[in-house]
Amino acid sequence: MNRYYIKSKNEKRKIFLNEKFGVNVIELDDLENIDEEIQKVAMEKNNILYISNELASFSNDIISKYKNDKNIKIIIS
């Protein structure tokens, strides 16, 4: 099971989800590309994806498309 955290490249708040804890961090320059990154992570099986509330607001697909997807568990915090 892989764990990912998608964040803005300009995000300044400290996060505890990082490479030290086995979480793959994906940094976005353009927040509008979040749906593409989610799709890439969802193509692999058994992944957990952490996304901040701010970034979740940029995605049109999070709730509707991935709510019942068995390959990915999305946690919005």
N, C-alpha and C positions, 0 to 999 in steps of 0.2 A: 504494500500500500504506500503510495507516494503522497506527500503533503506539499501543497503549494500556497504561497501567499502572494496575491497581486497587489501592488502598491504603486502609487504615483512616484515618479522619479524625484519630484519636488517635495514629497512628504517629509515633514520634519519631526513628527512625533516619534518617540521611541517605541519600537515594537519588540516584543519578546519572541516573536516567531521569526526565526532566522536560521541560517545555515548551521549554527552551532547545535540546534535542536533537530536537525534533519529536515528542515523545511526549505524547499526550493523557493527562492524569492524571485518574482518576476516584476521588473520595474517598467512602467509604461511612460513614454514621453507624451503620447496623445491618449487621453483617457477615453476618447471615443472608440479606441481599439479594444476595449475590454471584452466585447462579445467574441472577437476573434481569438483572444487568449483563452477564454473560457472554453471555447470549442476545441482548441488544441488539447487542453487538459482533459476534457471529457472524452476524447477519442481513446485515451488509455483507460485501462480498467482499474477500478477500485482506488480512486483518488479522492482526497479531501482537499477542498479549496477554501481558503480563508480570504474574505474580501471585507474591506471597511464599508460602513454605511455610505460614505461619500462616493466611493467607486461603484457601489451597487446601483446608485441612482443613474449612472451612465449606461447601464445595461438594460436592454429591452427584453432579453431572453431569460434572465435568471429564474424568475418565478414560473413563468409559463412553460418554458422548454425543459428545464432541468429538475423540476419539482419531483417527478417520479422516476427520474433516470437512475438506474441501479449502478452505473459506472462511476458516478461522481456524487459526492456529498458536499454541498456548498454551505458554508457557515458565514453568515453576515454578522459582523460585530461592530 
